[in-house]
């Protein structure tokens, strides 16, 4: 099978001229092109395999970096991959979003199942808010908050440090992440316990039983979750403040006050973000959601 080099029309083996545009068929077009798609597929497979291997290698190296940072958080590595720090903060953002979406989905599923026993189709009244869409929205919001910490911390360090450091924001991010990687353990364990506890509560409600032992277990686990999250939060704050400890500062300001200034700036910016962007959007969403629920119930009764 061959094709016209001018218009691409399919040609028969004996054709001397293209039947579509009349272009003379060159002798070298007699060679077939059926091998090209196969070659292209082979090249694509090789590219995909190479990408997979690169991803595996990156994940392995990142994990080794995390293990090192857990063992010795303050011994940062200047030769670390530029994206290691970003990876850590992305993981924190994912965990934070899952803390809302998974337990919320479990509770909504139980609520929907319970109301169906009374002839009320919850899904016809309100959509499940704990969807992949909410997950990505929360992911973005949490990532923005982490980004604020990184940017503000970096700028404070650059503005107040007496050292003419050429440290980039990527290097600052890696240093910051190296200080807080160990808190990933607290966050992951807290997430797993939260999912298990929520499912236990849902199962007990579904079976209509009130097991005191099970209830005490859930209460104890939730108290453990609070403790783990408190440790993670403390570790995060400590890591953020520690990024300034090895710097000499200008204007005869002690480093402890640089830390306070950085924390105040971050808190102020986050407050503005939450107060004037997140809260109004959340209120609007909640008003629309529950407004439709109440109107539906009014119509039913």
C-alpha positions in Angstrom: 0.0 0.0 0.0 1.3 3.4 -0.9 0.1 7.0 -0.7 0.4 10.2 -2.7 3.2 12.4 -1.5 1.2 15.5 -2.4 -2.4 14.9 -1.1 -2.0 11.7 0.9 -4.6 9.8 -1.1 -4.3 6.0 -1.1 -2.8 4.6 -4.4 -2.8 1.2 -6.0 0.5 -0.6 -6.7 0.2 0.0 -10.5 -0.8 3.7 -10.4 1.6 6.0 -12.2 -0.4 9.2 -11.3 -2.5 10.1 -8.3 -6.2 9.6 -9.1 -7.1 12.5 -6.8 -4.6 15.3 -7.7 -2.8 13.9 -10.7 0.6 14.1 -9.2 3.2 11.7 -10.6 3.9 8.8 -8.4 7.6 8.7 -7.5 9.4 5.5 -7.6 10.4 5.6 -4.0 6.7 5.6 -3.0 6.5 2.0 -4.0 7.8 1.1 -0.7 5.1 0.3 1.8 4.3 2.4 4.8 2.5 -0.2 6.9 5.6 -0.6 9.0 5.4 3.0 10.2 2.5 2.6 12.6 4.2 -0.4 14.2 7.5 1.5 14.5 5.6 4.4 16.1 3.9 2.0 18.5 7.3 0.5 19.5 8.8 4.0 20.0 5.8 4.9 22.2 6.1 1.8 24.2 9.8 2.5 24.8 9.0 6.0 25.8 6.3 4.8 28.2 8.6 2.2 29.7 11.4 4.7 30.1 8.9 7.1 31.8 7.7 4.4 34.2 11.3 3.5 35.1 12.1 7.2 35.7 9.0 7.5 38.0 10.0 4.4 39.9 13.5 5.7 40.3 12.3 9.1 41.5 9.9 7.5 44.0 12.7 5.2 45.4 15.1 8.1 45.7 12.5 10.3 47.2 11.7 7.6 49.8 15.4 7.3 50.7 15.5 11.1 51.1 12.4 11.0 53.4 14.0 8.2 55.5 17.1 10.2 55.9 15.2 13.3 56.9 13.2 11.3 59.5 16.4 10.0 61.0 18.2 13.3 61.0 15.8 16.2 60.2 18.3 19.0 60.6 21.0 17.4 58.4 19.6 18.7 55.1 21.0 17.7 51.8 22.0 20.4 49.3 22.1 17.8 46.4 18.5 16.7 46.8 16.3 16.7 43.8 14.6 20.0 43.2 11.1 18.5 43.4 11.5 16.5 46.6 10.2 19.4 48.8 7.3 20.0 46.5 6.4 16.3 46.6 6.2 16.4 50.4 3.9 19.4 50.4 1.7 17.8 47.7 1.4 14.7 49.9 0.4 16.8 52.9 -2.2 18.5 50.7 -3.6 15.2 49.6 -3.8 13.8 53.1 -5.5 17.0 54.3 -8.2 16.7 51.6 -8.7 13.0 52.3 -9.3 13.9 56.0 -12.6 15.6 54.9 -13.7 13.7 51.8 -13.4 10.1 53.0 -15.1 10.4 56.4 -17.6 12.8 55.0 -18.4 10.3 52.2 -18.8 7.5 54.8 -21.2 9.6 56.8 -23.2 10.9 53.8 -23.6 7.3 52.6 -25.0 6.2 55.9 -27.3 9.2 56.0 -28.6 8.5 52.5 -29.2 4.8 53.3 -31.0 5.7 56.5 -33.4 8.2 54.9 -34.2 5.7 52.1 -35.8 3.5 54.7 -38.3 6.3 55.3 -39.1 6.7 51.6 -36.8 9.7 51.1 -34.3 9.6 48.3 -31.5 11.7 49.6 -29.8 11.9 46.2 -32.9 13.5 44.7 -32.7 16.2 47.4 -29.0 17.0 47.4 -25.9 15.8 45.6 -23.2 14.1 47.6 -20.8 16.9 48.3 -17.9 14.6 49.2 -16.9 14.0 45.6 -13.7 14.0 43.6 -14.5 17.6 42.8 -14.5 18.6 46.5 -11.3 16.6 46.9 -9.5 18.7 44.3 -10.9 22.0 45.7 -9.7 21.2 49.1 -6.4 20.0 47.7 -5.9 23.4 45.9 -6.8 25.4 49.0 -4.5 23.4 51.3 -1.7 23.6 48.7 -2.2 27.4 48.6 -1.8 27.7 52.3 1.4 25.6 52.2 2.7 27.8 49.3 2.1 30.9 51.5 4.3 29.4 54.2 7.0 28.7 51.7 6.9 32.0 49.9 6.6 34.2 53.0 9.3 32.2 54.8 11.6 32.5 51.8 11.1 36.2 51.4 11.5 36.9 55.1 14.8 34.9 55.1 16.0 36.8 52.0 15.1 40.2 53.3 16.3 39.9 56.8 19.4 37.7 56.4 22.8 39.4 56.5 24.2 36.6 54.3 24.3 37.2 50.6 22.9 33.8 50.0 22.0 32.6 46.6 19.5 30.1 48.0 16.6 29.6 45.6 13.0 29.1 46.7 13.3 25.5 45.5 16.2 24.9 47.9 14.3 26.7 50.7 11.3 24.4 50.0 13.6 21.3 50.2 15.0 22.5 53.5 11.6 23.2 54.9 10.3 19.8 53.9 13.4 18.1 55.3 12.5 19.5 58.7 8.9 18.3 58.6 8.9 15.0 56.7 8.7 13.0 59.9 5.2 14.5 60.6 3.9 12.6 57.5 3.9 9.5 59.7 1.6 11.2 62.3 -0.7 12.5 59.5 -1.0 9.1 57.7 -1.6 7.2 60.9 -4.2 9.8 62.0 -6.0 9.5 58.6 -6.1 5.7 58.8 -7.5 5.8 62.3 -10.1 8.4 61.4 -11.3 6.3 58.5 -11.5 3.2 60.6 -13.3 5.0 63.5 -15.8 6.6 61.2 -16.6 3.2 59.5 -17.0 1.6 62.9 -19.5 4.3 63.9 -21.4 3.9 60.7 -21.5 0.1 61.0 -22.8 0.3 64.6 -25.5 2.7 63.5 -26.4 0.5 60.5 -26.9 -2.5 62.7 -28.8 -0.5 65.3 -26.7 -1.5 68.2 -24.9 0.5 70.9 -21.8 -1.4 71.9 -20.2 0.4 74.9 -16.9 -1.3 74.3 -16.9 -0.4 70.6 -17.9 3.2 71.5 -15.1 3.5 74.1 -12.7 2.2 71.4 -13.8 4.8 68.9 -13.6 7.6 71.5 -10.1 6.5 72.4 -9.0 6.3 68.7 -10.4 9.8 68.0 -8.5 11.1 71.0 -5.4 9.5 69.5 -6.2 11.2 66.2 -6.3 14.6 67.9 -3.0 13.9 69.6 -1.3 12.9 66.4 -2.6 15.9 64.6 -1.4 18.1 67.4 2.0 16.6 67.1 2.0 17.0 63.3 1.0 20.6 63.7 3.6 21.3 66.3 6.2 19.6 64.1 5.2 21.7 61.1 5.4 24.9 63.1 8.8 23.9 64.5 10.1 23.1 61.1 8.9 26.4 59.7 10.6 28.3 62.5 13.7 26.3 62.2 14.3 27.5 58.7 15.4 30.8 60.2 17.6 29.5 63.1 20.8 29.3 61.1 20.7 32.8 59.8 22.2 36.0 61.1 19.8 38.9 60.6 19.9 42.6 59.9 18.9 45.6 61.9 20.0 44.0 65.2 16.9 42.0 65.4 17.3 38.7 67.2 16.4 35.6 65.3 13.6 34.8 67.6 11.8 38.0 66.5 12.4 37.1 62.9 10.5 33.9 63.6 7.7 35.8 65.2 7.5 38.2 62.3 7.4 35.4 59.8 4.6 33.6 61.7 2.6 36.8 62.1 2.8 37.5 58.4 1.7 34.0 57.5 -1.1 34.1 60.0 -2.3 37.4 58.7 -2.3 36.3 55.1 -4.1 33.0 55.9 -6.7 34.9 57.9 -7.4 37.2 54.9 -7.6 34.2 52.6 -9.9 32.3 54.8 -12.1 35.3 55.9 -12.6 36.9 52.5 -12.3 34.1 50.0 -12.9 30.6 51.6 -15.6 31.5 54.1 -17.9 33.5 51.7 -17.6 30.7 49.1 -18.3 28.0 51.8 -21.3 30.0 53.1 -22.7 30.4 49.6 -22.3 26.7 48.9 -23.9 25.7 52.2 -26.8 28.1 51.7 -27.5 26.8 48.3 -27.2 23.2 49.4 -29.3 23.3 52.5 -31.8 25.7 50.9 -32.6 23.1 48.3 -32.9 20.4 51.0 -35.3 22.5 53.1 -37.4 23.4 50.0 -37.6 19.8 49.1 -38.8 18.8 52.5 -41.4 21.6 52.4 -42.7 20.2 49.2 -42.8 16.7 50.6 -44.7 17.6 53.8 
